[in-house]
């Protein structure tokens, strides 16, 4: 399996580097784990008063946009070539 260049770049930008034996399913799982960790950290920051509640939704939206690759179907992750 070979990742599309945009997918590989997006993963690397989020700190997920594909190994030779990785599958799109495993990579998505690792990416999702990172996303969930960031969501939890964001919630803790909000609860600690670092992020006002009125600004929390904006931070959550930015995080969703940063991890937009999670919304791309796995069938589109592989390089067509």
N, C-alpha and C positions, 0 to 999 in steps of 0.2 A: 504494500500500500504506500502510495506517495501522496503527500498532502499538496493541495493547491498552494501556490506561492502566497496568496493573500491570507489563507488560513494559517500557514506556518508562521507568517509574519505577525499575525494577530495573536497567536498563541505565545510566541516568543516575547512579544510586548507585554504580555501578562505573566511572564515568568514560567511558562510551560514549554519545555523543549521536548520535541518528539524524539524518542529513541527508535532504533531500527525495528524493534519488535512491537512497538505501540500500534494500537488500532484506533480508529476514530472514536469508538465507544470508550476506550480507556482514557484517551486524551480528554474527551468531554467530561468524563467522571472526575478527572484531576482538575480540570478547569472549574467545574461546578463546586468542588471542595474548596478551591481558592475563593470563589465568589461567596459561598456561604460563610467562610471565615471573615471575609471583609464585611459582610452584612452584620454579623455578630459584633465585630469590632465597632462598626458604625453605631449600632444600637447602644453599646456600652458607653461610647463617647457622648451620645445624646443623654443617656441616663446620668452620666457624671456631670452634666452641665456644660460640656465643651461645645455642644451644638444645640442652639435653642430649638425647641419643639417646632416653632413656626418655620424653621429652615430645614428640618429633618427630611421632608419630602423631596426637596431639591437635591439633597445629598444622595438620597436613595435613587432618584432618577438618574443622576450622573453616574452612579455605580452601575445601574442597568445598562446605560449606554456604553460604558466602558467594556462590559461583558456581553455585548451584542452578539458575539459569536455563538453563545449558548442558544440563540434563537434560530440559528441556521441549521437546516436539516443535515444530518450526517451524510446523506447521499451527495451533498454538495461540497464536502470537505476534501474529497479525494481529487487528485489531478486527473483531468480527462486524457492527458497525453501519455 
